[in-house]
Amino acid sequence: MAEAALKTVPLDKARALQWLQRYGVYAGVALLLVVNIVITPHFLSAENFRTQAVQVAPVIIVALGMALVIGTEGVDLSVGAVMALAASVTALYLGYGLVPALLVVALFAAGVGLANGALVALVGVQPIVATLALMVGGRGLALVLLPQLEDLRNPQLASLGSGDVLGIPYLILIAAVLALLVAFTVRRTTFGRQLLAIGDSRPAAQLAGLPVRRVLIVVYVVSALLAAVAGVLATARLQASDPTSLGNLMELSAITAVVVGGTPLTGGRVNIAGTVAGAVLIQLLTATLIKHDLPPSWTQIAQAVVIVAAVYAARGRGKR
């Protein structure tokens, strides 16, 4: 009888850990919602939900690209710098019209993504080293192009940042559409299957004849383009270009959202729904601390605790 009880305990612990790995991020979001409803005044107001959703939209967009990169067993530390670069380029070329400015932003972002992808896929540089170099260089280029904050007064850009459809802000709609597209790509396309196979085992993918280098380059280009979209949307919402601060620590927020959302750092799996929920969890945690007058340093400490808890829960999850 005692033996059976001893066997049941590890089994129950394993089941609890498995449940936490699959649904922990959603439980965390639900718990924070309940706590805020109880202790935070006016939390249930429509204006508050709108504000939270608008603030988390850029994080979700960047985290989508980060999830794809991590799915290949890589990481992209340059996303914050790409956001700053997008802000600088937008300010410089907005005088030619919004569409030409966006095209130039896309070219700059694609260039950063190509550089990252080439270093990783062709040269063989470790992703953390390659993207760290572009993180520093990209931020430097953004500051060379636009050394200081610049106010932007453009009706089209203002509409992009504050406009809505049936009361739903453009920022939220864009983030939702991109999340659906990325989820579809991962689950339903050949490219998505190749991406996961490369993350599961790059040598095996090469032996199977998969276009490993091409897929890796495309993944880093997509990550940079999504970061540029987030940078443009953040600039549009603020109606100002500030390359000195825009995107600071965004790479850490994105990685946190991805890891907390259930995508292992070892690659081979990508959880898009969990990534979105992870970004929402971080936003709610930050908003809760701010609304109760706690200093920003507590937000960073809380995020660190969340990261450690997520990594602990992910032990043994590994690849598919």
TORKOL-4160 file (C-alpha; in steps of 0.2 Angstrom, whole numbers, padded with zeros to 4 digits, m for minus):
320
<pt num="1" X="0000" Y="0000" Z="0000"/>
<pt num="2" X="0014" Y="0012" Z="0005"/>
<pt num="3" X="0023" Y="0007" Z="m0011"/>
<pt num="4" X="0008" Y="0012" Z="m0022"/>
<pt num="5" X="0007" Y="0029" Z="m0013"/>
<pt num="6" X="0025" Y="0033" Z="m0016"/>
<pt num="7" X="0022" Y="0029" Z="m0035"/>
<pt num="8" X="0007" Y="0040" Z="m0035"/>
<pt num="9" X="0016" Y="0055" Z="m0029"/>
<pt num="10" X="0029" Y="0057" Z="m0043"/>
<pt num="11" X="0015" Y="0053" Z="m0056"/>
<pt num="12" X="0004" Y="0067" Z="m0049"/>
<pt num="13" X="0019" Y="0079" Z="m0049"/>
<pt num="14" X="0022" Y="0075" Z="m0067"/>
<pt num="15" X="0004" Y="0078" Z="m0072"/>
<pt num="16" X="0004" Y="0094" Z="m0063"/>
<pt num="17" X="0020" Y="0099" Z="m0072"/>
<pt num="18" X="0013" Y="0094" Z="m0088"/>
<pt num="19" X="m0003" Y="0104" Z="m0085"/>
<pt num="20" X="0008" Y="0119" Z="m0080"/>
<pt num="21" X="0018" Y="0118" Z="m0096"/>
<pt num="22" X="0002" Y="0118" Z="m0107"/>
<pt num="23" X="m0009" Y="0129" Z="m0098"/>
<pt num="24" X="0001" Y="0139" Z="m0085"/>
<pt num="25" X="0002" Y="0155" Z="m0095"/>
<pt num="26" X="m0017" Y="0155" Z="m0098"/>
<pt num="27" X="m0020" Y="0152" Z="m0079"/>
<pt num="28" X="m0008" Y="0166" Z="m0075"/>
<pt num="29" X="m0018" Y="0178" Z="m0087"/>
<pt num="30" X="m0034" Y="0173" Z="m0078"/>
<pt num="31" X="m0027" Y="0175" Z="m0061"/>
<pt num="32" X="m0020" Y="0193" Z="m0065"/>
<pt num="33" X="m0037" Y="0198" Z="m0072"/>
<pt num="34" X="m0046" Y="0192" Z="m0056"/>
<pt num="35" X="m0034" Y="0200" Z="m0045"/>
<pt num="36" X="m0035" Y="0217" Z="m0054"/>
<pt num="37" X="m0054" Y="0216" Z="m0054"/>
<pt num="38" X="m0054" Y="0214" Z="m0035"/>
<pt num="39" X="m0040" Y="0226" Z="m0031"/>
<pt num="40" X="m0038" Y="0239" Z="m0045"/>
<pt num="41" X="m0051" Y="0253" Z="m0046"/>
<pt num="42" X="m0059" Y="0255" Z="m0063"/>
<pt num="43" X="m0050" Y="0240" Z="m0071"/>
<pt num="44" X="m0065" Y="0234" Z="m0080"/>
<pt num="45" X="m0068" Y="0250" Z="m0089"/>
<pt num="46" X="m0068" Y="0249" Z="m0108"/>
<pt num="47" X="m0054" Y="0263" Z="m0109"/>
<pt num="48" X="m0043" Y="0253" Z="m0098"/>
<pt num="49" X="m0044" Y="0237" Z="m0109"/>
<pt num="50" X="m0042" Y="0248" Z="m0124"/>
<pt num="51" X="m0026" Y="0255" Z="m0117"/>
<pt num="52" X="m0019" Y="0238" Z="m0111"/>
<pt num="53" X="m0022" Y="0231" Z="m0128"/>
<pt num="54" X="m0014" Y="0245" Z="m0138"/>
<pt num="55" X="0001" Y="0245" Z="m0127"/>
<pt num="56" X="0004" Y="0226" Z="m0129"/>
<pt num="57" X="0001" Y="0226" Z="m0148"/>
<pt num="58" X="0019" Y="0230" Z="m0152"/>
<pt num="59" X="0026" Y="0217" Z="m0140"/>
<pt num="60" X="0015" Y="0204" Z="m0148"/>
<pt num="61" X="0021" Y="0208" Z="m0165"/>
<pt num="62" X="0039" Y="0207" Z="m0161"/>
<pt num="63" X="0036" Y="0191" Z="m0151"/>
<pt num="64" X="0029" Y="0183" Z="m0166"/>
<pt num="65" X="0045" Y="0185" Z="m0175"/>
<pt num="66" X="0055" Y="0180" Z="m0160"/>
<pt num="67" X="0045" Y="0164" Z="m0159"/>
<pt num="68" X="0049" Y="0159" Z="m0176"/>
<pt num="69" X="0068" Y="0162" Z="m0173"/>
<pt num="70" X="0067" Y="0152" Z="m0157"/>
<pt num="71" X="0058" Y="0138" Z="m0166"/>
<pt num="72" X="0074" Y="0136" Z="m0176"/>
<pt num="73" X="0084" Y="0135" Z="m0160"/>
<pt num="74" X="0090" Y="0153" Z="m0162"/>
<pt num="75" X="0087" Y="0170" Z="m0155"/>
<pt num="76" X="0086" Y="0188" Z="m0161"/>
<pt num="77" X="0093" Y="0201" Z="m0150"/>
<pt num="78" X="0092" Y="0215" Z="m0164"/>
<pt num="79" X="0073" Y="0217" Z="m0163"/>
<pt num="80" X="0074" Y="0232" Z="m0152"/>
<pt num="81" X="0087" Y="0241" Z="m0163"/>
<pt num="82" X="0076" Y="0237" Z="m0178"/>
<pt num="83" X="0061" Y="0246" Z="m0170"/>
<pt num="84" X="0073" Y="0261" Z="m0167"/>
<pt num="85" X="0079" Y="0261" Z="m0185"/>
<pt num="86" X="0061" Y="0260" Z="m0191"/>
<pt num="87" X="0057" Y="0275" Z="m0181"/>
<pt num="88" X="0072" Y="0285" Z="m0188"/>
<pt num="89" X="0069" Y="0280" Z="m0206"/>
<pt num="90" X="0050" Y="0284" Z="m0204"/>
<pt num="91" X="0054" Y="0302" Z="m0198"/>
<pt num="92" X="0067" Y="0305" Z="m0212"/>
<pt num="93" X="0056" Y="0299" Z="m0227"/>
<pt num="94" X="0039" Y="0304" Z="m0221"/>
<pt num="95" X="0040" Y="0319" Z="m0231"/>
<pt num="96" X="0038" Y="0309" Z="m0247"/>
<pt num="97" X="0022" Y="0301" Z="m0240"/>
<pt num="98" X="0018" Y="0287" Z="m0229"/>
<pt num="99" X="0019" Y="0273" Z="m0241"/>
<pt num="100" X="0036" Y="0277" Z="m0248"/>
<pt num="101" X="0042" Y="0279" Z="m0230"/>
<pt num="102" X="0035" Y="0262" Z="m0226"/>
<pt num="103" X="0044" Y="0254" Z="m0241"/>
<pt num="104" X="0061" Y="0262" Z="m0236"/>
<pt num="105" X="0058" Y="0255" Z="m0218"/>
<pt num="106" X="0055" Y="0238" Z="m0225"/>
<pt num="107" X="0071" Y="0239" Z="m0235"/>
<pt num="108" X="0081" Y="0244" Z="m0220"/>
<pt num="109" X="0073" Y="0230" Z="m0209"/>
<pt num="110" X="0075" Y="0217" Z="m0223"/>
<pt num="111" X="0094" Y="0222" Z="m0224"/>
<pt num="112" X="0096" Y="0219" Z="m0205"/>
<pt num="113" X="0087" Y="0202" Z="m0207"/>
<pt num="114" X="0097" Y="0197" Z="m0221"/>
<pt num="115" X="0113" Y="0201" Z="m0212"/>
<pt num="116" X="0107" Y="0191" Z="m0197"/>
<pt num="117" X="0102" Y="0177" Z="m0207"/>
<pt num="118" X="0118" Y="0177" Z="m0218"/>
<pt num="119" X="0129" Y="0177" Z="m0202"/>
<pt num="120" X="0119" Y="0162" Z="m0195"/>
<pt num="121" X="0115" Y="0152" Z="m0210"/>
<pt num="122" X="0130" Y="0155" Z="m0221"/>
<pt num="123" X="0145" Y="0160" Z="m0210"/>
<pt num="124" X="0140" Y="0149" Z="m0195"/>
<pt num="125" X="0140" Y="0162" Z="m0182"/>
<pt num="126" X="0130" Y="0158" Z="m0166"/>
<pt num="127" X="0113" Y="0167" Z="m0167"/>
<pt num="128" X="0116" Y="0176" Z="m0150"/>
<pt num="129" X="0133" Y="0183" Z="m0157"/>
<pt num="130" X="0127" Y="0188" Z="m0174"/>
<pt num="131" X="0111" Y="0197" Z="m0168"/>
<pt num="132" X="0120" Y="0205" Z="m0154"/>
<pt num="133" X="0132" Y="0213" Z="m0167"/>
<pt num="134" X="0116" Y="0220" Z="m0176"/>
<pt num="135" X="0108" Y="0225" Z="m0160"/>
<pt num="136" X="0123" Y="0237" Z="m0157"/>
<pt num="137" X="0126" Y="0242" Z="m0175"/>
<pt num="138" X="0107" Y="0244" Z="m0179"/>
<pt num="139" X="0104" Y="0256" Z="m0164"/>
<pt num="140" X="0120" Y="0265" Z="m0168"/>
<pt num="141" X="0114" Y="0268" Z="m0186"/>
<pt num="142" X="0097" Y="0273" Z="m0180"/>
<pt num="143" X="0105" Y="0287" Z="m0169"/>
<pt num="144" X="0116" Y="0292" Z="m0184"/>
<pt num="145" X="0101" Y="0294" Z="m0195"/>
<pt num="146" X="0091" Y="0304" Z="m0181"/>
<pt num="147" X="0101" Y="0309" Z="m0166"/>
<pt num="148" X="0087" Y="0315" Z="m0156"/>
<pt num="149" X="0068" Y="0315" Z="m0153"/>
<pt num="150" X="0058" Y="0322" Z="m0167"/>
<pt num="151" X="0039" Y="0326" Z="m0167"/>
<pt num="152" X="0030" Y="0320" Z="m0182"/>
<pt num="153" X="0014" Y="0329" Z="m0188"/>
<pt num="154" X="0007" Y="0318" Z="m0202"/>
<pt num="155" X="m0012" Y="0315" Z="m0203"/>
<pt num="156" X="m0009" Y="0297" Z="m0211"/>
<pt num="157" X="0003" Y="0292" Z="m0198"/>
<pt num="158" X="m0008" Y="0299" Z="m0184"/>
<pt num="159" X="m0023" Y="0289" Z="m0191"/>
<pt num="160" X="m0013" Y="0273" Z="m0191"/>
<pt num="161" X="m0008" Y="0276" Z="m0173"/>
<pt num="162" X="m0025" Y="0281" Z="m0166"/>
<pt num="163" X="m0038" Y="0276" Z="m0179"/>
<pt num="164" X="m0050" Y="0261" Z="m0177"/>
<pt num="165" X="m0063" Y="0250" Z="m0185"/>
<pt num="166" X="m0079" Y="0248" Z="m0176"/>
<pt num="167" X="m0070" Y="0254" Z="m0160"/>
<pt num="168" X="m0056" Y="0242" Z="m0162"/>
<pt num="169" X="m0039" Y="0251" Z="m0164"/>
<pt num="170" X="m0029" Y="0248" Z="m0180"/>
<pt num="171" X="m0014" Y="0242" Z="m0169"/>
<pt num="172" X="m0025" Y="0228" Z="m0161"/>
<pt num="173" X="m0032" Y="0223" Z="m0178"/>
<pt num="174" X="m0014" Y="0222" Z="m0186"/>
<pt num="175" X="m0007" Y="0212" Z="m0171"/>
<pt num="176" X="m0022" Y="0200" Z="m0172"/>
<pt num="177" X="m0020" Y="0198" Z="m0191"/>
<pt num="178" X="m0002" Y="0195" Z="m0190"/>
<pt num="179" X="m0004" Y="0182" Z="m0176"/>
<pt num="180" X="m0016" Y="0172" Z="m0187"/>
<pt num="181" X="m0005" Y="0173" Z="m0202"/>
<pt num="182" X="0010" Y="0167" Z="m0192"/>
<pt num="183" X="0000" Y="0153" Z="m0184"/>
<pt num="184" X="m0006" Y="0147" Z="m0201"/>
<pt num="185" X="0011" Y="0148" Z="m0208"/>
<pt num="186" X="0018" Y="0137" Z="m0193"/>
<pt num="187" X="0004" Y="0124" Z="m0193"/>
<pt num="188" X="m0002" Y="0123" Z="m0211"/>
<pt num="189" X="0013" Y="0127" Z="m0223"/>
<pt num="190" X="0028" Y="0118" Z="m0229"/>
<pt num="191" X="0039" Y="0132" Z="m0223"/>
<pt num="192" X="0032" Y="0130" Z="m0206"/>
<pt num="193" X="0036" Y="0112" Z="m0206"/>
<pt num="194" X="0053" Y="0115" Z="m0212"/>
<pt num="195" X="0056" Y="0128" Z="m0199"/>
<pt num="196" X="0051" Y="0116" Z="m0185"/>
<pt num="197" X="0061" Y="0102" Z="m0192"/>
<pt num="198" X="0077" Y="0113" Z="m0193"/>
<pt num="199" X="0074" Y="0118" Z="m0175"/>
<pt num="200" X="0072" Y="0100" Z="m0170"/>
<pt num="201" X="0088" Y="0094" Z="m0178"/>
<pt num="202" X="0097" Y="0105" Z="m0191"/>
<pt num="203" X="0109" Y="0090" Z="m0196"/>
<pt num="204" X="0094" Y="0079" Z="m0199"/>
<pt num="205" X="0085" Y="0092" Z="m0209"/>
<pt num="206" X="0101" Y="0094" Z="m0220"/>
<pt num="207" X="0102" Y="0076" Z="m0222"/>
<pt num="208" X="0084" Y="0076" Z="m0227"/>
<pt num="209" X="0087" Y="0088" Z="m0241"/>
<pt num="210" X="0078" Y="0103" Z="m0233"/>
<pt num="211" X="0083" Y="0121" Z="m0238"/>
<pt num="212" X="0090" Y="0124" Z="m0221"/>
<pt num="213" X="0100" Y="0140" Z="m0226"/>
<pt num="214" X="0086" Y="0148" Z="m0236"/>
<pt num="215" X="0073" Y="0145" Z="m0222"/>
<pt num="216" X="0085" Y="0152" Z="m0208"/>
<pt num="217" X="0088" Y="0168" Z="m0219"/>
<pt num="218" X="0069" Y="0170" Z="m0222"/>
<pt num="219" X="0065" Y="0168" Z="m0203"/>
<pt num="220" X="0077" Y="0181" Z="m0198"/>
<pt num="221" X="0071" Y="0193" Z="m0212"/>
<pt num="222" X="0053" Y="0190" Z="m0206"/>
<pt num="223" X="0058" Y="0193" Z="m0188"/>
<pt num="224" X="0066" Y="0210" Z="m0193"/>
<pt num="225" X="0051" Y="0215" Z="m0204"/>
<pt num="226" X="0039" Y="0211" Z="m0189"/>
<pt num="227" X="0050" Y="0222" Z="m0178"/>
<pt num="228" X="0049" Y="0236" Z="m0190"/>
<pt num="229" X="0030" Y="0235" Z="m0191"/>
<pt num="230" X="0030" Y="0236" Z="m0172"/>
<pt num="231" X="0042" Y="0251" Z="m0173"/>
<pt num="232" X="0031" Y="0260" Z="m0185"/>
<pt num="233" X="0016" Y="0257" Z="m0175"/>
<pt num="234" X="0024" Y="0263" Z="m0159"/>
<pt num="235" X="0030" Y="0279" Z="m0168"/>
<pt num="236" X="0013" Y="0282" Z="m0175"/>
<pt num="237" X="0005" Y="0280" Z="m0158"/>
<pt num="238" X="0017" Y="0292" Z="m0150"/>
<pt num="239" X="0017" Y="0304" Z="m0165"/>
<pt num="240" X="0036" Y="0306" Z="m0162"/>
<pt num="241" X="0052" Y="0297" Z="m0167"/>
<pt num="242" X="0063" Y="0293" Z="m0153"/>
<pt num="243" X="0077" Y="0281" Z="m0158"/>
<pt num="244" X="0086" Y="0283" Z="m0141"/>
<pt num="245" X="0073" Y="0274" Z="m0131"/>
<pt num="246" X="0061" Y="0266" Z="m0143"/>
<pt num="247" X="0063" Y="0247" Z="m0142"/>
<pt num="248" X="0074" Y="0247" Z="m0127"/>
<pt num="249" X="0073" Y="0230" Z="m0119"/>
<pt num="250" X="0060" Y="0224" Z="m0131"/>
<pt num="251" X="0071" Y="0209" Z="m0136"/>
<pt num="252" X="0069" Y="0203" Z="m0118"/>
<pt num="253" X="0050" Y="0206" Z="m0117"/>
<pt num="254" X="0048" Y="0196" Z="m0133"/>
<pt num="255" X="0059" Y="0182" Z="m0127"/>
<pt num="256" X="0050" Y="0182" Z="m0111"/>
<pt num="257" X="0033" Y="0181" Z="m0120"/>
<pt num="258" X="0039" Y="0167" Z="m0131"/>
<pt num="259" X="0046" Y="0156" Z="m0117"/>
<pt num="260" X="0032" Y="0159" Z="m0105"/>
<pt num="261" X="0020" Y="0155" Z="m0119"/>
<pt num="262" X="0027" Y="0137" Z="m0121"/>
<pt num="263" X="0040" Y="0138" Z="m0135"/>
<pt num="264" X="0056" Y="0129" Z="m0129"/>
<pt num="265" X="0072" Y="0138" Z="m0131"/>
<pt num="266" X="0079" Y="0121" Z="m0138"/>
<pt num="267" X="0068" Y="0124" Z="m0154"/>
<pt num="268" X="0057" Y="0112" Z="m0164"/>
<pt num="269" X="0041" Y="0119" Z="m0157"/>
<pt num="270" X="0032" Y="0136" Z="m0159"/>
<pt num="271" X="0017" Y="0140" Z="m0148"/>
<pt num="272" X="0009" Y="0156" Z="m0156"/>
<pt num="273" X="m0007" Y="0156" Z="m0145"/>
<pt num="274" X="0004" Y="0154" Z="m0130"/>
<pt num="275" X="0016" Y="0168" Z="m0136"/>
<pt num="276" X="0001" Y="0180" Z="m0137"/>
<pt num="277" X="m0005" Y="0175" Z="m0120"/>
<pt num="278" X="0013" Y="0177" Z="m0113"/>
<pt num="279" X="0014" Y="0195" Z="m0120"/>
<pt num="280" X="m0003" Y="0199" Z="m0112"/>
<pt num="281" X="0003" Y="0191" Z="m0096"/>
<pt num="282" X="0018" Y="0203" Z="m0095"/>
<pt num="283" X="0008" Y="0218" Z="m0100"/>
<pt num="284" X="m0005" Y="0214" Z="m0086"/>
<pt num="285" X="0009" Y="0211" Z="m0073"/>
<pt num="286" X="0017" Y="0228" Z="m0078"/>
<pt num="287" X="0001" Y="0237" Z="m0078"/>
<pt num="288" X="m0004" Y="0230" Z="m0061"/>
<pt num="289" X="0013" Y="0236" Z="m0053"/>
<pt num="290" X="0011" Y="0253" Z="m0061"/>
<pt num="291" X="m0007" Y="0256" Z="m0055"/>
<pt num="292" X="m0002" Y="0252" Z="m0037"/>
<pt num="293" X="0012" Y="0264" Z="m0038"/>
<pt num="294" X="0027" Y="0252" Z="m0037"/>
<pt num="295" X="0043" Y="0258" Z="m0046"/>
<pt num="296" X="0048" Y="0252" Z="m0063"/>
<pt num="297" X="0062" Y="0242" Z="m0055"/>
<pt num="298" X="0049" Y="0230" Z="m0047"/>
<pt num="299" X="0042" Y="0226" Z="m0065"/>
<pt num="300" X="0060" Y="0220" Z="m0070"/>
<pt num="301" X="0061" Y="0209" Z="m0055"/>
<pt num="302" X="0044" Y="0202" Z="m0058"/>
<pt num="303" X="0048" Y="0198" Z="m0076"/>
<pt num="304" X="0064" Y="0189" Z="m0070"/>
<pt num="305" X="0054" Y="0179" Z="m0058"/>
<pt num="306" X="0041" Y="0174" Z="m0072"/>
<pt num="307" X="0056" Y="0169" Z="m0083"/>
<pt num="308" X="0064" Y="0158" Z="m0070"/>
<pt num="309" X="0047" Y="0150" Z="m0067"/>
<pt num="310" X="0044" Y="0147" Z="m0085"/>
<pt num="311" X="0061" Y="0139" Z="m0088"/>
<pt num="312" X="0059" Y="0128" Z="m0073"/>
<pt num="313" X="0042" Y="0122" Z="m0079"/>
<pt num="314" X="0049" Y="0119" Z="m0096"/>
<pt num="315" X="0062" Y="0106" Z="m0089"/>
<pt num="316" X="0060" Y="0090" Z="m0099"/>
<pt num="317" X="0048" Y="0097" Z="m0111"/>
<pt num="318" X="0062" Y="0099" Z="m0124"/>
<pt num="319" X="0058" Y="0097" Z="m0143"/>
<pt num="320" X="0044" Y="0088" Z="m0151"/>
